Each structure stands twice: as C-alpha cells, then as structure tokens.
Amino acid sequence: MRLTRAFVDMPLATGRRVALPESAALHLVRVLRLVEGAACVLFNGDGRDYDARLLSAGKRGAEAEIVAAREVDNESPLRIVLVQGVARGEKMDLILQKATELGVASIAPVWAERTEVKLDAQRAEKRVAHWRSVIVSACEQSGRARVPPLAAPVSLAEAAAALPGDALKLSLDPAGENESRSLQPPASRTVAIAIGPEGGWSPRDRETLRAAGFAGLRLGPRVLRTETAGLAAIAALQARFGDL
C-alpha cells in the first residue's frame, strides 16, 4: 500500500517527535483524514523518506514521531536545468508540476521581451511562493525526496550568465540545428534547456541565447506551445541521456 507523503521544512531524524507545520497537518488530517496512529511518510528535501506515525491529529494541529529513515535514489543521472520564460497562470503551474515529475534538477524562470505576465515586486514574491508550493506538491506525488530549486525570475541574460559553464545549452527551436538523436552526451551530465514564453523568443532574445552559447534544438516540424515545449524537451532528453 502506498503511504501518504508530506513535505516538512524542518530537520528530521529517527526517534524525533515533530509538530507538523500547518500545511502538512492540513493535508494529512483535514484533507486525507488521517487519524491518531496512522502511518505517513515525511520528507524535507535531504534525499530521504522518513517513515512516521501520527501521535495526535486534531483541529489545532498534528504531531508525528519518526520511526525510520530511508535513502531515496530516484533522481535522474542527467541534471536538467529548465530555463523557462514566465507563462500565465495555470500554464506556468502545469509546466512546473510536470517538469518536477519528469525529474528536472532546477528551474530558472526568466523575463523575456515577449513575456505577457507583468508583476510588481510584491506580486512576484507571492507568485514565486505559489510556484514553490506547486513544485513541493509534485515531489510529494512523484516520490522525489529532493525538491528542485526554483530561482526568482530574472532577465534572460542574467539567467544565462548564472548557468554552469560546462553545461550543454539548448534552446527549443523548430528550425534548430540539432535533433535530440544527434546530440552527444555532455561530459558534465548537465543540460540547460531554454523555453520561450507564450509569444516565443524575440530576435533580441535569440541573440542573447546565442551569445551565451545556446544551440537550437528541434523536436519536429511543428511549433509547440510553451506549456508543451519544455515538457516534450525534458522527456526527450531524459530518454536520450537520463532515466526514462
């Protein structure tokens, strides 16, 4: 039987009793209706699953005892960095959720010239917090015990400059010079894949990517929507060099 997993942002260790954060308690007790004595699995992103049982489960919160710890080895051998042009609303949520399930190592949202989303500093902070909760939920569901880091949105040039110098850098492009089947495995086992926003990359964006060492990658003759493009590229890269 599959046990319920919940993320808790705190140190965990066998034998420790922990008061569950409000979000975890709400999920386990109010949503899933677990009761005192029920088994569950907690994780905090350190690469382990912690088997636990609820010591208390009520409206005012929940407490759990850690009874065992297990290493989780389900991360991809290919480190994929998704450089994603910020998309609107549910599209961005879908991208983050499915990219996490597909095993990306980290996500770098970027502002592009044709980005349709406009956020002030306060709204951007709230949006990033929401995106992180989407990623955590995807880890809970998919069994990942490491949470992919999510950077705050920056310009495309800033994100490109922050990438590892030894990464294979690809930008999805129907007219790109590379196909996934012709790519050679990167010695660093790191690939950065850049996906444009709803309006695509502008000519200036494309020049920024070329100057940063990105090469074009085509997956076929059709133009993919931003919420399809990144997921298709990640799946192709995982099938070619990763764990699919």
N, C-alpha and C positions, 0 to 999 in steps of 0.2 A: 504494500500500500504506500502510495506517495504521501509524504508528510508535508504539511504546510511550511513554507519558508517565509521568514520575515527579516527585513534589514533593520539593524540597530546600530546607530552611530556611537559606539562605546567599546571599550576594551572587554573582551570575553575570555574566559578561561574555565576549564573543567572544575566543578565544585563551587563555582561562584553563583551567588544569588543576585539577580539584577531586577531593578524596577524598569519595566519596559517603557520606552518613550511613547508618548501619546499616539503617534501614528501607528506604531506596531501594535499597541494594545487595542486600538480601534479596529485594526484589520483583523486581528486574531479573535477578539472577544465579541465585538459588535457585529462585524461583517460575517465572519466564519462561524461565530457562535461556539467557540471552544470553551470548555468549562475547566474548573479546577481539576488537576491531574492529567489533563490532555497533553499529548506529545506534540512537539513542534520542532522546527529547525530554525536557528538564528544564524545570521552571518553579518559581518561588519566590513567586508571587503578585503580581509587579510589573506584570502585564499583558503579558508577553512569553513566547513559547516559545523555548527555546534548543536548537537542534539540536546534538547531541553524539555522540561515538563513544567506546566503552569502550577505554581504554588497557590496563586489566587487569581481570580478573574471576576472583576466586578465593574460597576459603572464608574468608579473612581480611579480605575487603573488595573494593572496586572503585574504580577511578579513571577519570575521564572527562575528555575535552577538549571545550570548547565551540567549535564551528566556525562558528556563525551565530546571529543573534538575529532574531526576527520579532515585530512587534506583533500582538496578538490582539484583534480587535474583535468580540466576541460577547456583550458584556454588554447586558442589557436597558435600553432608554431609560427604563423605569419602575423607580424604586427602591422595591422592596417590602421592608418590614421585617416579618418574621414574629414576632409575639408569641405564643409557644406555651406553653400550660400543660404542665408536665412530665408526660410519659407514661411508662408502664412499659417497661423492657427494649427488646425488638425493635421495639415500636411507635414509640418515640422515634427509634431508629436509622433506621427507614423514613421517618419524617417529615423528618428532617434530610437524608437521602440524596436523596430525591425533590425536596424544596424547593430544594436546591442545583442539581440538574439542571434544574429549571424556572426558575432564574435569580434567586432572591431575593438581595437586596443584603446583608442581615444577619439574624441570628436572635437573639431575646431570650427565653430560657426563663424561665418565671415559676412561682412557687409560688402556687397558688390554694387557696381553702378546701377544695375537694373533690379536691385532688391526692392520689393514692393512694401516691405514692412518698415515702418518708421516708429522708433521708440525713444522716449527720453530716458535719462539715467535711471529714474525710479522704476519706470515700467520695464526697462531692460533687466534690472536686478530681479524683479518679480518673475519675469519670463524665464530667466536662467534657472531660478529656484524651481519653477514648474518643470522645466526640461529635465533637471536633475532627478526630480521625483519620477518622471516617466522612465528614465534610464534605470533607476533603482527597481521599479516595478517589473521592468523587463528582466532584470537579473533575478529577481525573486521567482519569476515564472520559468525562466530558461535554465535555472540551476547554476548560473555563474556565481562564483564566490569572490570575484574581483569586479569592482564597479569601474567601468571605463571613465577616465577623467573627462570632464566637459569644460572647455575653456569659455570664458566670457567672449561674446562676439567682438571681433576686431576687424580692421580693414584686411582685404585680401593680401596686400603687400606685407602687412605685419605678420599675418598667419604664415605666409610662405617663408618669411625670414626666420621664423621660430622653428621650422621643421628640422629634423636631423639631417645633417649634410650628406650622410651616406644612404638616405632613403631613395628608393625608386619613386620618382614623382610622375604621376599620370593625371591627365585631365580628360574627362569623358567628352568625346567629340565624334559625331558621325563621320567626319572627314579626317579623323586622326590617322597618323601614320602607322600605328601599332594595332595589332589584334592580340587578344589575350593568349591565343595559342602560340603566338610567335615570341612572346616575352620570355626573357631569361630570368631565372630566379635571382632575386637580389641577394648579394652576399651578406648584407646586414639583416636579412629577413624582415625588412621594414618597407612598407609601401604607403605612400600618401596618394589618395585619390581625391581629386577636386571636382566638385559637382556644382554647377551654377544654380542660381535661384530660378523662380518661375520664368523670368524674362531672359534667362540664359546669360552667358558671359558677353560683355560688351567687347568691342575691339580693344579698348584700353585694358580691360581685364585679361584678355588673351595675351596681350603683350607683357603684362605683369607676370603671368604664369610662365611664359616662355623665358623671360629674363631670370626667373627663379629656378629654371631647369626642368620645368614640366614638359612632358611629351604627350601628344594626343593619343587617346585610346578609343577605338571604335568597337562597339559590340554588335553592330549590324547597321543596315542602311536607314533605319527609322529613327526619328527624333523622339527621345523618351522624356516624359515629364520628370520634374525634379524629384518627386516622391518615388518614381520608378527607377530613375537612372542610378542613384547611389546604391540601392539595394541590389540591382542587377550586376553592377560592377563588383560589389563586395562578394556576391555569390560566385561570380566568375573567377575572381582572384583566389577565393578560398578553394574552389575546385581545382585550380591550376597549381597553387603553391601551399595551400593551407590544409584544413582538416575536413573538408567535405568530400 
